[in-house]
Amino acid sequence: MVVLGGTLEEVSGLGLGCMSVSGQYDNGLPLPEDEATAFFRGVYDAGCRHFDTAEAYRSAPEHGVFNEVQLGKFFATVPRNTFTVGTKFHPGFHKDHAYATIKATVLEQLGRLGLEYIDLYYCHRTPSTEFAAEFAASCAKLQKEGLIKNIGLSECSAAALRAACAVAQICAVQQEWSLLTRNAEELLIPACKELGVGFVAYSPLARNLLAAATKERPTDTRRKSIPRFAEEHWEKNKQMGERLEELAKEKGVTPAQLSMGWLLQKAADLGIPTLPIPGTKTLSHALDNIASVQVKLAPEDMSLLEDIAKLSSGEREGEQYLAAAIEGRTATQAKL
């Protein structure tokens, strides 16, 4: 079991990142409604009960499908007290971040989800420490109104987290963390531990780079824009994946389970309650991920995996993405 911020529980130790179900890694083509519902049901039946989504997760415009609507169709089939859902407010989608704007957005999202409250509500990008504090203050009002249960921040700096915590109780920070992406360990995770804030790790498999050795570069528009999948970095990353797969075979697990095992052990070593939310739209992959909580790694295994990760090449995202993410926020605040 993982308990985030002392309040939000997930018995399986893992959540589900739902973004790909609405087509973000398939050039905007979402899963058909019946397939999406069946997929969510399979994950739910396997014991994974935390579902992560966002207002920004949606199909290509010609399909007009919101990830929240896909989830809502499934949520209507199960008791409300048997699952939790996290979703997000994206500042770039709105003219301002006033309380009235955030509340109106929450009400729209609740309508899409078919729910009366949201278990964990994040700011999807946190532009400044001031923004973080103002968002926290608005969400504290929404908590009192019963529209949300817990407050979170995503892609925030340690300074922004501290500013938000000075205003309201923050349950969790959501940030990319994996064997290949570890910058959160420098400042953000220590701040979370100090402040009693849980950690939700998105892309724990580095957008499938740590899930299996792939011979061909991905062709979807989303990953084509990511440096790690660019031609100049691909050969090194393919070799890294092959080495990871060799070690996984030696251990009798899959590369995804080995990579997730590293993350779960690293979180335990650092003493930070962590809920990984690997994303997929394939039930067999989700079940494989859920089983990773059983993987046990010795210190020498951890060191070997970290050596393998050093073979990788390329940034986790492009310049525009990073400018609005933790890298850009941390760099900006360091200049102040």
C-alpha positions in Angstrom: 0.0 0.0 0.0 1.1 3.6 -0.7 -0.3 6.5 1.3 0.3 10.0 -0.2 0.3 13.0 2.0 -1.1 10.9 4.8 -4.5 10.9 3.2 -4.8 9.2 -0.2 -4.3 5.4 -0.3 -3.6 3.0 -3.1 -3.5 -0.6 -2.0 -1.9 -2.1 -5.1 1.1 0.3 -4.9 0.7 1.4 -8.5 -1.7 3.7 -10.4 -2.6 3.9 -14.0 -1.6 6.8 -16.3 -4.6 7.0 -18.7 -3.3 9.5 -21.3 -2.6 7.0 -24.0 -6.1 5.7 -24.0 -7.2 8.9 -25.7 -4.6 8.6 -28.4 -1.6 10.7 -27.4 0.8 8.0 -28.6 -1.3 7.0 -31.6 -1.4 10.3 -33.5 -4.6 11.3 -31.7 -6.6 8.2 -32.4 -8.4 7.1 -29.2 -9.5 3.6 -28.2 -13.2 3.0 -29.0 -15.5 3.4 -26.1 -16.1 -0.3 -25.5 -12.4 -1.1 -25.6 -11.5 1.7 -23.3 -14.1 0.6 -20.7 -13.0 -3.0 -20.9 -9.4 -1.9 -20.5 -10.1 0.2 -17.4 -12.2 -2.7 -16.0 -9.3 -5.1 -16.5 -6.9 -2.8 -14.6 -9.5 -2.3 -11.8 -10.1 -6.0 -11.5 -6.4 -6.6 -11.1 -6.4 -4.4 -8.0 -5.0 -1.1 -9.4 -7.6 1.5 -8.4 -6.0 4.9 -8.9 -6.5 6.5 -12.3 -4.6 9.6 -13.5 -6.0 11.9 -16.2 -6.1 15.6 -17.1 -8.2 18.1 -19.0 -5.3 18.3 -21.5 -5.6 14.6 -22.3 -7.8 14.3 -25.3 -7.8 12.9 -28.8 -7.1 14.7 -32.1 -9.8 17.4 -32.7 -11.5 15.4 -35.4 -12.3 12.6 -32.9 -13.4 14.9 -30.1 -12.8 12.5 -27.2 -11.8 13.5 -23.7 -9.8 11.1 -21.6 -12.0 12.2 -18.7 -15.1 11.1 -20.6 -13.6 7.7 -21.4 -12.9 7.2 -17.7 -16.3 8.5 -16.7 -18.0 5.8 -18.8 -16.1 3.2 -16.8 -16.6 4.9 -13.4 -20.3 4.7 -13.9 -20.0 0.9 -13.7 -18.2 0.6 -10.3 -18.9 1.9 -6.8 -17.5 5.4 -6.1 -15.7 4.3 -2.9 -13.6 1.6 -4.7 -11.4 3.9 -6.8 -9.6 7.2 -6.7 -9.0 9.6 -9.6 -6.4 12.4 -10.1 -6.9 15.1 -12.7 -5.4 18.4 -13.5 -6.0 22.1 -14.3 -3.8 23.3 -17.1 -2.9 27.1 -16.8 -2.2 27.3 -20.6 -5.8 26.4 -21.4 -7.4 29.3 -19.4 -7.3 33.1 -19.5 -6.5 33.3 -15.8 -6.2 31.2 -12.7 -8.7 33.0 -10.5 -10.8 30.9 -8.0 -13.9 31.3 -10.2 -12.0 30.0 -13.3 -10.6 27.0 -11.4 -14.0 26.2 -9.9 -15.7 26.4 -13.3 -13.0 24.1 -14.8 -13.5 21.6 -11.9 -17.2 21.5 -12.5 -16.7 20.8 -16.2 -14.3 18.0 -15.4 -16.7 16.5 -12.8 -19.3 16.5 -15.5 -17.0 14.6 -17.9 -16.0 12.2 -15.2 -19.6 11.7 -14.0 -18.5 12.3 -10.4 -19.4 14.5 -7.4 -15.8 15.1 -6.3 -12.2 14.6 -7.5 -9.8 12.7 -5.2 -6.6 14.5 -6.2 -6.6 17.8 -8.1 -3.3 19.1 -9.6 -2.0 22.2 -11.2 -0.6 20.6 -14.4 2.2 23.2 -14.9 3.3 25.5 -12.1 4.6 28.7 -13.7 5.8 30.4 -10.4 5.9 30.2 -6.7 3.1 32.9 -6.6 1.0 30.8 -8.9 1.5 27.7 -6.7 0.4 29.6 -3.6 -2.7 31.1 -5.3 -3.7 27.7 -6.8 -3.4 26.1 -3.4 -5.6 28.8 -1.8 -8.3 28.3 -4.5 -8.2 24.6 -4.1 -8.5 24.9 -0.3 -11.8 26.6 -0.9 -12.9 23.8 -3.3 -12.0 21.3 -0.6 -14.4 23.1 1.8 -17.1 22.9 -0.8 -16.5 19.2 -1.2 -15.5 19.4 -4.9 -12.0 18.0 -4.4 -10.5 15.9 -1.6 -6.7 16.6 -2.0 -4.4 19.1 -3.7 -1.4 18.4 -5.9 1.2 20.1 -8.1 2.8 18.8 -11.2 6.1 19.9 -12.8 6.8 22.2 -9.9 10.0 23.4 -8.3 10.9 22.8 -4.7 10.4 26.5 -4.0 6.9 26.4 -5.6 6.0 23.4 -3.4 7.1 25.2 -0.3 5.0 28.3 -1.3 1.9 26.1 -1.8 2.5 24.2 1.5 2.5 27.5 3.4 -1.1 28.1 2.2 -2.7 24.6 2.3 -1.9 20.9 2.8 -0.4 19.5 -0.4 -1.1 15.8 -0.8 1.3 15.0 -3.7 3.6 16.2 -6.4 3.5 14.6 -9.8 6.8 14.6 -11.7 8.6 12.4 -14.2 10.9 10.0 -12.4 12.6 6.9 -13.8 15.9 5.2 -14.2 16.6 7.6 -17.0 15.1 10.8 -15.5 16.3 11.6 -12.0 16.5 15.3 -11.6 13.7 15.3 -9.0 16.1 13.6 -6.6 18.2 16.8 -6.3 15.8 19.2 -4.7 12.1 18.2 -5.1 12.1 14.8 -3.4 14.0 16.1 -0.4 11.4 18.9 -0.1 8.6 16.4 -0.4 10.0 14.3 2.3 10.5 17.3 4.6 7.0 18.6 4.0 5.2 15.3 4.2 4.1 15.4 0.6 3.7 12.2 -1.5 5.3 11.6 -4.9 3.5 10.5 -8.0 6.0 9.3 -10.6 4.8 9.7 -14.2 6.6 8.1 -17.2 8.4 5.7 -14.9 9.2 3.6 -18.0 10.5 6.7 -20.0 7.7 6.5 -22.6 8.4 2.8 -23.2 12.1 3.1 -23.6 12.6 1.1 -20.4 9.8 -1.3 -21.1 11.3 -3.4 -23.9 14.2 -3.4 -26.3 12.8 -1.8 -29.5 14.6 -2.1 -32.8 12.6 0.5 -34.7 12.2 4.2 -33.7 8.6 5.1 -32.7 6.7 6.8 -35.6 4.0 8.5 -33.6 4.1 12.3 -33.6 4.3 12.6 -29.8 7.6 10.6 -29.4 9.1 11.9 -32.6 9.4 15.2 -30.9 11.3 13.8 -27.9 15.1 13.9 -28.2 15.7 10.4 -26.8 13.8 9.1 -29.8 15.6 11.3 -32.4 17.9 9.6 -34.9 21.1 11.0 -33.4 20.3 9.4 -30.0 18.4 6.3 -31.0 21.3 3.9 -31.5 22.6 4.5 -28.0 19.2 4.2 -26.5 18.5 1.0 -28.4 21.7 -0.5 -27.1 20.8 0.5 -23.6 17.4 -1.2 -24.0 19.1 -4.4 -25.2 21.4 -4.5 -22.2 18.4 -3.9 -19.9 16.6 -6.7 -21.6 19.5 -9.1 -21.1 19.6 -8.3 -17.3 15.9 -8.7 -17.0 16.1 -12.2 -18.6 18.8 -13.1 -16.1 16.5 -12.0 -13.3 13.4 -13.8 -14.7 11.4 -10.6 -15.1 10.5 -8.3 -17.9 12.5 -5.1 -18.6 9.4 -3.0 -17.5 9.3 -4.9 -14.2 13.0 -4.5 -13.6 12.8 -0.8 -14.3 9.8 -0.3 -12.1 11.5 -2.4 -9.4 14.4 0.0 -9.5 12.1 3.0 -9.0 10.2 1.4 -6.1 13.4 0.5 -4.4 14.9 3.9 -4.9 11.8 5.5 -3.4 12.1 3.2 -0.4 15.8 4.0 0.0 15.0 7.7 -0.1 12.1 7.4 2.3 9.5 9.0 0.1 6.0 7.5 -0.4 5.8 7.1 -4.1 3.0 6.0 -6.5 4.3 5.2 -10.0 1.6 5.7 -12.7 2.9 3.9 -15.8 0.7 4.6 -18.8 -0.5 2.1 -21.3 -3.7 1.2 -23.2 -2.9 -2.5 -23.4 -4.1 -4.7 -20.5 -1.3 -7.2 -20.7 1.2 -4.4 -20.3 -0.8 -3.0 -17.4 -0.8 -6.4 -15.6 2.9 -6.7 -16.2 3.4 -3.3 -14.6 1.2 -4.2 -11.6 3.3 -7.3 -10.9 6.4 -5.2 -10.7 5.6 -4.4 -7.0 6.8 -7.9 -6.3 10.3 -7.3 -7.7 13.1 -7.2 -5.1 16.5 -5.7 -5.9 19.7 -5.9 -4.0 22.1 -2.9 -3.8 24.4 -4.4 -6.4 21.3 -4.8 -8.8 20.5 -1.1 -8.3 24.1 -0.1 -9.1 24.2 -2.2 -12.2 20.9 -0.7 -13.5 22.2 2.8 -12.9 25.3 1.9 -14.9 23.1 0.6 -17.7 21.1 3.9 -17.6 24.3 5.8 -18.3 24.4 4.3 -21.8 21.3 6.4 -22.7 21.4 9.6 -24.7 19.2 12.7 -25.2 16.9 14.9 -23.1 13.6 13.6 -21.7 11.7 16.3 -23.7 12.2 19.1 -26.2 13.2 22.7 -25.3 9.6 24.1 -25.2 8.4 21.4 -22.9 11.3 21.7 -20.6 11.0 25.5 -20.4 7.5 25.1 -18.8 8.6 22.1 -16.7 10.7 21.6 -13.5 13.9 22.3 -15.4 12.7 25.8 -16.6 11.2 26.7 -13.2 14.2 25.6 -11.2 16.6 27.5 -13.6 14.5 30.7 -13.4 14.3 30.7 -9.6 18.1 30.1 -9.3 18.6 33.4 -11.1 16.4 35.3 -8.6 
